[in-house]
Amino acid sequence: MLVGLKRVFKYGFLGFLRNGFVSLATVLVMTIALFMIASSMYADAALKSVLNTLKSQVDINIYFTPETDEKDILSLKKSLESLSEVEEVRYLSREEVLSSFKERHKDDALTLQSLEEFGDNPFGATVAVKAKDPSQYESIAEFINSKMETLNKDKKIIDKINFTDSRKAIDTLNSIIQVSKKMALSLIAFLIMVAVLIVFNTIRLAVYTNKEEISVMKLVGASDWYVQGPFVVEGAIDGAVSAALTLAILYPLSVYLSEPSRNFLVSFDTLEYLQSNFLNIALVIFVVGILLGVVSSYLSVRKYLDV
């Protein structure tokens, strides 16, 4: 058995070297397919990072009219803090809202001059509500709306709530992510099919080249695995070399795109992602690459050899 295994691995490796040009073409196509798989992992991580950043910045802002009594605002704030879905409730008084507005527009003399025309502070207080989980904003918004009906019964206290716009932004980004995933999976599936066909034809060519040797082996009673083994090993080598080449390309590319990704996506860094997830990425790339080569080789031998 040990001698047989040595022979299988030896001739599989020799077959990989002997079919130099065809093996190179196979490796290059498989590398493209594996690179697309790795790229989809990067894209998925980047989109999730952007979505999480957006979600972390989303909150429900309640804007009160300037005439609202502070005790009504504090009462609503206390009710919100008692909800299990709420992580934080931040209250900004009218004076704090005015101060914040002046700070944001300190270089805009025309806006500050227009503000002075009002005389009194035109801003109402605000309350910002942050949920423990973005999926819980819906129930919090429903609670606020029910309170709004009660509070605004006698006079208008709550001017507006901004949750609808934030929810639309999250829903839109979620839709983009889902469409991107589907497109990426379709492209990966196509490239894997192309790679399978090329590996399939590569092994078939190798089988045809060695058909006389295989016939002799079958005549002297060689088992199926003994005949197929070298071709399966050759396919595995194709996959392993392709995986190694893919990882070799990923590192310098991640370094090159590190700063642009930080500048554009803010919360995502390609190099940091590769370094923190290298083992997972390498495992996926090698497993997929080797399986791609092995399965393609096995199917090719089974289809074109009478074993």
C-alpha positions in Angstrom: 0.0 0.0 0.0 2.8 2.4 0.9 4.7 1.7 -2.3 1.5 2.2 -4.2 0.9 5.6 -2.6 4.4 6.7 -3.3 4.0 5.7 -6.9 0.7 7.6 -7.2 2.1 10.8 -5.7 5.4 10.5 -7.7 3.6 10.1 -11.1 1.1 12.8 -10.2 3.9 15.3 -9.6 5.8 14.2 -12.7 2.5 14.6 -14.7 2.2 18.1 -13.4 5.7 19.0 -14.5 5.5 17.1 -17.8 2.4 18.9 -18.9 4.1 22.2 -18.2 2.2 24.6 -20.6 -1.2 23.0 -20.1 -0.7 22.9 -16.3 0.3 26.6 -16.4 -2.9 27.5 -18.2 -4.9 25.4 -15.7 -3.2 27.1 -12.8 -3.8 30.6 -14.2 -7.5 30.0 -14.8 -8.0 28.4 -11.4 -6.1 31.3 -9.8 -8.6 33.7 -11.4 -11.5 31.7 -10.0 -9.9 31.6 -6.5 -9.0 35.2 -6.7 -12.7 36.1 -7.4 -13.7 34.0 -4.4 -11.2 35.9 -2.2 -12.4 39.2 -3.7 -16.0 38.3 -2.8 -14.9 37.7 0.8 -13.2 41.1 0.9 -16.3 42.7 -0.7 -18.6 41.0 1.8 -16.5 42.1 4.7 -16.3 45.7 3.4 -20.1 46.0 2.8 -20.8 44.6 6.3 -18.3 47.0 7.8 -20.0 50.0 6.0 -23.4 48.8 7.1 -22.4 48.3 10.7 -20.8 51.8 10.7 -24.0 53.3 9.3 -26.1 51.4 11.8 -23.9 52.6 14.7 -24.5 56.2 13.6 -28.2 55.7 13.2 -30.5 56.8 16.0 -34.0 58.2 16.5 -33.9 62.0 17.0 -37.0 63.5 18.5 -37.3 67.3 17.9 -39.5 69.2 20.3 -41.2 72.6 19.7 -39.6 75.6 21.5 -42.7 75.9 23.7 -42.4 72.4 25.1 -42.2 72.2 28.9 -38.9 70.5 30.0 -40.7 68.2 32.5 -42.7 66.7 29.6 -39.4 66.0 27.7 -37.7 64.5 30.8 -40.8 62.3 31.4 -40.6 61.0 27.9 -36.8 60.5 28.3 -37.4 58.4 31.5 -40.0 56.3 29.7 -37.6 55.6 26.8 -34.8 54.6 29.2 -37.1 52.0 30.8 -37.4 50.1 27.5 -35.3 47.0 27.2 -34.5 47.7 23.6 -32.9 51.1 24.4 -29.2 51.4 24.9 -28.9 55.1 25.5 -31.1 58.2 25.6 -29.3 61.6 25.2 -31.1 64.9 26.0 -30.0 68.2 24.5 -31.6 71.3 25.9 -32.6 74.3 23.8 -29.4 76.1 24.9 -27.2 73.2 23.9 -28.9 72.9 20.5 -28.4 76.6 19.9 -24.7 76.4 21.0 -24.1 73.4 18.8 -25.7 75.2 15.8 -23.5 78.3 16.4 -20.4 76.1 16.6 -21.3 74.4 13.3 -21.8 77.7 11.5 -19.1 79.8 13.2 -17.6 80.6 9.9 -20.9 81.5 8.2 -21.5 85.1 9.2 -24.7 85.4 7.2 -26.3 82.4 9.0 -25.4 83.8 12.4 -26.7 87.2 11.5 -30.0 85.6 10.4 -30.2 83.8 13.7 -29.9 87.0 15.6 -32.9 88.3 13.8 -35.1 85.8 15.7 -34.1 87.5 18.9 -35.1 84.5 21.2 -33.8 81.0 20.8 -35.8 79.5 17.9 -34.7 75.9 18.6 -36.5 73.3 20.6 -34.8 70.6 22.7 -34.0 67.2 21.2 -33.7 63.7 22.5 -31.6 61.1 20.7 -32.4 57.4 21.2 -29.9 54.6 20.4 -31.1 51.0 20.3 -29.1 48.0 21.4 -29.7 46.4 18.0 -30.7 48.2 14.8 -33.6 45.8 14.3 -35.2 47.2 17.5 -35.6 50.7 16.1 -39.0 49.8 14.7 -40.5 48.9 18.0 -39.0 52.0 19.6 -40.4 54.2 16.9 -43.8 52.7 17.4 -43.5 53.4 21.2 -42.6 57.0 20.4 -45.4 57.4 18.0 -47.9 56.2 20.6 -46.5 58.7 23.1 -46.6 61.4 20.5 -50.3 61.0 20.0 -50.8 61.4 23.8 -48.4 64.3 24.2 -49.6 66.2 21.2 -53.3 65.8 22.2 -53.7 69.2 23.8 -50.9 71.1 22.1 -48.1 70.3 19.7 -45.0 69.2 21.7 -43.1 66.9 19.3 -42.2 68.7 16.1 -40.9 65.7 14.1 -39.0 62.3 14.4 -36.3 61.5 11.9 -36.3 57.7 12.0 -37.9 57.2 8.6 -34.9 58.7 6.7 -32.4 56.6 8.6 -34.4 53.5 8.1 -34.5 54.1 4.3 -30.7 54.5 4.2 -30.2 51.2 6.0 -32.8 49.4 3.8 -31.2 50.7 0.7 -27.7 49.6 1.8 -29.1 46.2 2.7 -30.6 45.9 -0.8 -27.3 46.9 -2.4 -25.5 44.2 -0.3 -27.9 41.5 -1.3 -27.7 42.4 -5.0 -23.8 42.5 -4.8 -23.7 39.1 -3.1 -25.9 37.6 -5.8 -23.7 39.1 -8.6 -20.5 38.0 -6.9 -21.8 34.4 -6.5 -22.9 34.3 -10.1 -19.5 35.4 -11.3 -17.7 33.0 -9.0 -19.9 30.1 -10.2 -19.2 31.0 -13.8 -15.4 31.1 -13.2 -15.4 27.9 -11.3 -17.3 26.2 -14.2 -14.7 27.5 -16.6 -11.9 26.3 -14.3 -13.5 22.8 -14.0 -13.8 22.6 -17.8 -10.1 23.5 -18.3 -8.9 21.1 -15.6 -11.2 18.5 -17.0 -9.7 18.9 -20.5 -6.2 19.0 -19.1 -6.6 15.7 -17.4 -8.3 14.2 -20.4 -5.3 15.2 -22.5 -3.0 13.7 -20.0 -5.1 10.5 -20.0 -4.9 10.3 -23.8 -1.2 10.9 -23.8 -0.7 8.0 -21.4 -3.4 5.7 -22.7 -1.0 2.9 -23.7 0.6 2.9 -20.3 -2.8 2.8 -18.7 -3.9 -0.1 -20.9 -0.9 -2.1 -19.8 -1.6 -1.3 -16.1 -5.2 -2.5 -16.5 -4.0 -5.7 -18.3 -1.7 -6.6 -15.4 -4.6 -6.0 -12.9 -4.0 -2.5 -11.6 -6.9 -1.3 -9.4 -9.0 1.7 -10.3 -7.5 4.0 -7.7 -4.0 3.0 -8.8 -4.7 4.2 -12.3 -6.7 7.3 -11.4 -4.5 8.3 -8.4 -1.8 10.2 -10.3 -4.3 12.2 -12.2 -6.2 13.1 -9.0 -2.9 14.1 -7.4 -2.0 16.2 -10.4 -5.4 18.0 -10.1 -4.7 18.6 -6.4 -1.3 20.1 -7.2 -2.9 22.4 -9.7 -5.4 23.6 -7.0 -2.7 24.0 -4.3 -0.4 25.9 -6.6 -3.3 28.1 -7.7 -4.2 28.8 -4.1 -0.6 29.7 -3.2 -0.4 32.0 -6.2 -3.8 33.6 -5.2 -2.5 34.3 -1.7 0.8 35.7 -3.1 -1.2 38.2 -5.2 -3.6 39.1 -2.3 -0.9 40.4 0.1 0.7 43.1 -2.1 -2.7 44.1 -3.5 -4.1 44.4 0.1 -1.1 46.6 1.0 -1.6 48.8 -2.1 -5.4 49.2 -1.5 -5.0 49.7 2.3 -4.9 53.5 2.4 -7.5 54.0 -0.4 -9.9 51.6 1.3 -9.5 53.5 4.6 -10.1 56.8 2.9 -13.1 55.6 1.0 -14.8 53.2 3.4 -13.4 54.7 6.6 -14.2 51.5 8.7 -12.5 49.0 6.4 -8.8 48.4 5.7 -7.9 45.6 3.2 -4.5 44.9 4.8 -5.9 44.8 8.3 -8.7 42.5 7.1 -6.1 40.1 5.5 -3.9 40.1 8.6 -6.7 39.4 11.0 -8.4 36.8 8.8 -5.4 35.2 7.0 -5.9 31.7 8.3 -9.6 31.7 7.4 -8.9 33.1 3.9 -6.0 30.7 3.3 -8.1 27.7 4.5 -11.0 28.6 2.2 -8.7 29.2 -0.8 -6.7 26.0 -0.4 -9.7 23.8 0.3 -11.7 25.2 -2.7 -8.6 25.0 -4.9 -7.7 21.5 -4.1 -11.3 20.2 -4.2 -11.7 21.9 -7.6 -8.6 20.2 -8.9 -9.4 16.8 -7.4 -13.1 16.7 -8.4 -12.3 17.9 -12.0 -9.6 15.3 -12.3 -11.7 12.5 -10.9 -14.6 13.2 -13.2 -12.3 13.5 -16.2 -10.7 10.1 -15.6 -14.1 8.5 -14.9 -15.6 9.9 -18.1 -12.8 9.2 -20.5 -11.2 6.1 -19.2 -12.8 2.6 -19.2 -11.6 1.9 -15.6 
